[in-house]
């Protein structure tokens, strides 16, 4: 695997390095040792989640969990295409409040590695988009938080207006450090 640094420290894009021949190719989708060597502190995957969205323009996010249930997410699109976004909510970070988006597709096989302390969300760019994401902590509804996808404080630029969004995601509250941060 090769790792690309984004403008936000610790937020990485992983690209497979396929080894191919006339049969096709082989590539690692995840290697704990390589991910750790790239500087990711939390690599103990506890769950692999599968998310399918039927319609282009479906927006899910921006989700995260507070400590001690904070999680690292490793996100990969396995069908279709999506715009994947991570928002730095680490209070001591020099990039607090900054976001970065990456197009993940079944064809480019890229993976976004979203560290603890970041909110995460995505928008589908095609119908019938499916993603897998590896997470390092179990879902904890008591520590679940969300940032509104269009909170003006952060100015996340999405590729289009959402066509489908849950009431929960559309109704997330404005950012409030007392509620959103540990």
N, C-alpha and C positions, 0 to 999 in steps of 0.2 A: 504494500500500500504506500501511496505517497500522500503527504499531508501539506495542505496549503493554508497559510496563515491568512486570516481575514483582517480588516482594519481594527477589529476588537480583540485584544489579547485573550488567549485561551479558547476562543471560538474558532474551530478548525473545519475545513472541508477535507474529507478523505476521498481519494480517487483510487480505484483499483488499478493494479498494473497487470493486465491480462497477459498470459503466456499462451500464445495461440499456434495452431497448425491447421491442416486442412480439415480437421474434425470440428474446429471451433476454438474455444479458449477455456482456460482455467484462471480464476483470480480469487484472492481472498476477499470476502465481504467484511470480515472482522477478524482481527488478531489482537488479543488482549495485550500481548507483549509489545507489539508495534504501536498500539494506541497509547500505552503507558510511556513508551520511549519517546513519543511525540509530545509528552508533557501533560497528558490527561490524567488527573489525580484519581478519578473515580472510574474504574473500569469493571467493577464486579456486577455484571448484568444479572438482574433478578427476574425480569419479565421481558417478553417480546410481544409487543402489541401490534395488531393489524387494523388499519383504518381504511375503509373503502368509502368513496364519495361518488355518487352516480352522476352528478351534474357539474359541468364546468362552472367555475365561479363560486363554489362552495368554500366558505371561510370557517375555519376552526381555530380558536385561540383567542387571546394569548394566555396560555396556562402555565402554571408552575406550582410548586409546593414549598412551604416554609420548612426550615430545619426543625427537627432532625430528619424530616422526610424529604428534604431537597434531593433532587435527582439529576443525574446526567442523562441526557437523551442522545441517542445516535440514530439519526433519521435517514431512511432510504426509500425512494420511490421504486416500486416494483412493477407498476403498470401506469401508463399515462404520464402526466407531468404536473408538477406543483411548484409554487413559489413558497419557499420555506423561510421563515423569519425568526430571528432570535433577538431579544431585547435585554440589554445588560441592566439588571436590577441589583447588582452588588453594591451596597452602600459605600464601601471604601474604594471602589474602582474609579480610576481616572476617566473611564468611558461610561460611567453610570448614565443611563437614559439614552444611550446610543443603540441603534439597531443595525442589523445587517441581514440582507436577503440573498438567497441563492436559489437558482432554478435547479430542481432535482427532477430527473426524468428516468424512465426505465432504460432509455438508451445511453445516457451519460453515466449511469450507475454511481453517481457521486453520493456521498453521505455527509450530512452536516452533524458535527459533534457539538452539542449544546451543553455547556457545563452547568453545574449547580449554580443557582443565583440568577439565571436567565429565564425570562418568560419565552414561551415558544408558541408559534402558530403557523398556519399555512393556508394557502388558497389554491384550489385546483385550477389548472390551466386547460384541462381536457375533461370530457366526460369519462366516466369509468376509471377514475384514478384510485390507485391503491398504494399504500405505504406501509412499511414495517418500521417500528421504532423500538430500539433496545433501551431499556431503562434500568437504572441502578438502585431504585427504591420502589417499594410497593405503593400503590395508590392509597392515600391517606386523606379522606374527605374532610377531616378536622383541620388539616393544614393546607388544603387546596386554596389557591388564589387565582385570580385572573385580572388582567389589565384589558380594558376595552380596546378593541382592534383599531379604533379611530380616535383614541385619546389625543387631543391636540398637544399635550405636553411632549409627546414623543414623535409625532409627525410621521408615522410609518406610512410609506408609499406602497400601496397595493397595486397590482397590475390592472385592476378594474373594481368597480363597486361590487360587493357581494350579491350573488343571485340567491344563495341559500346560506342562512346563518341561524343558529339556534337562538331561542329567546334568552337563554343564559348568557351566551357570548355577546349578543347585541346589547344586553342590559348590564354588563359589568360596570361597576362604579368608576368615576374619575379617580385618577391616581391620588392616593392619600398615604403618605409614608407611615402613619401610625397603624394603618390596617394592612397595607401591602407589604411592609417590610418586617423582618423579625425584630 
